[in-house]
Amino acid sequence: MTEQQETLVGGWTRFHAVTPEDQKVFDEAMEGFVGVKYTPLEVSTQVVNGTNYRFKCDASVPPADVVWQAIVEIYQPTQGKPHVTAITRI
């Protein structure tokens, strides 16, 4: 996939390492979220009117040792706070 295809409006990028900017969006969207702890491992983005994020995460309910994976989908509008749009166990 070329660089141009990866940044095409409406197209999803390949999953890649979480950058500090990605982590900031994740942390802001998950602020106040209680219960399951999500730790982002990789992220894929889609440019729309704002940015959609798909974070591939490890998930657990502390203090249990059971860990599963989930996709946390977050929408970052061009103006305003990012918010979670879906969480899917994989």
C-alpha positions as MATLAB code, in Angstrom:
seq = 'MTEQQETLVGGWTRFHAVTPEDQKVFDEAMEGFVGVKYTPLEVSTQVVNGTNYRFKCDASVPPADVVWQAIVEIYQPTQGKPHVTAITRI';
ca = [
       0.000    0.000    0.000;
       1.440    3.369   -0.933;
       1.611    6.387    1.375;
      -1.101    8.066   -0.718;
      -3.475    5.103   -0.321;
      -2.913    5.070    3.441;
      -3.981    8.708    3.796;
      -6.914    8.571    1.367;
      -9.991   10.275    2.829;
     -12.451    7.589    3.876;
      -9.861    4.781    3.786;
      -8.473    3.044    6.873;
      -4.721    2.914    7.473;
      -3.050   -0.352    8.413;
      -2.734   -1.005   12.127;
       0.465    0.578   13.423;
       2.161    1.434   16.724;
       0.316    3.926   18.912;
       1.939    7.378   18.738;
       1.884    9.867   21.625;
      -0.810   11.826   19.730;
      -2.927    8.656   19.329;
      -2.483    7.882   23.044;
      -3.661   11.406   23.936;
      -6.880   10.908   21.904;
      -7.422    7.499   23.541;
      -6.851    8.832   27.061;
      -9.166   11.814   26.540;
     -11.973    9.651   25.120;
     -11.656    7.061   27.906;
     -11.560    9.653   30.701;
     -14.036    8.663   33.396;
     -14.533    5.158   31.928;
     -14.706    2.625   34.772;
     -14.839   -1.158   34.954;
     -12.817   -2.706   32.155;
      -9.229   -1.506   31.713;
      -8.221   -1.089   28.044;
      -4.552   -0.911   27.043;
      -4.021    0.131   23.401;
      -1.564   -2.011   21.420;
      -2.076   -0.770   17.840;
      -4.221    1.779   16.034;
      -5.783    2.280   12.610;
      -7.213    5.634   11.512;
      -9.718    6.891    8.975;
      -9.970   10.539    7.911;
     -13.576   11.681    7.615;
     -15.085   14.938    8.893;
     -12.680   14.492   11.788;
     -10.839   11.216   12.442;
     -12.071    7.731   13.325;
      -9.718    5.559   15.387;
      -9.750    1.790   15.863;
      -7.559    0.876   18.822;
      -6.692   -2.817   19.169;
      -6.459   -3.264   22.936;
      -5.799   -5.745   25.682;
      -8.747   -5.653   28.072;
      -9.138   -6.839   31.657;
     -11.155   -6.249   34.807;
      -8.648   -5.655   37.605;
      -7.720   -7.459   39.798;
      -8.642  -10.515   37.660;
      -5.899  -12.094   35.560;
      -8.225  -12.780   32.613;
      -7.178  -10.769   29.535;
      -8.951  -10.565   26.173;
      -8.624   -8.343   23.135;
     -11.072   -5.696   21.987;
     -11.395   -2.970   19.388;
     -12.172    0.424   20.895;
     -13.561    2.786   18.255;
     -13.206    6.510   18.903;
     -14.328    9.515   16.878;
     -12.299   12.739   17.089;
     -14.337   15.610   15.596;
     -12.488   18.491   13.942;
     -13.552   20.604   16.925;
     -14.384   19.186   20.334;
     -13.571   16.224   22.520;
     -13.044   12.684   21.182;
     -15.571   10.068   22.301;
     -16.006    6.298   22.211;
     -18.412    5.109   19.512;
     -18.098    1.320   19.995;
     -16.228   -1.396   21.879;
     -16.118   -4.875   20.345;
     -14.576   -7.958   21.949;
     -12.450   -9.918   19.454;
];
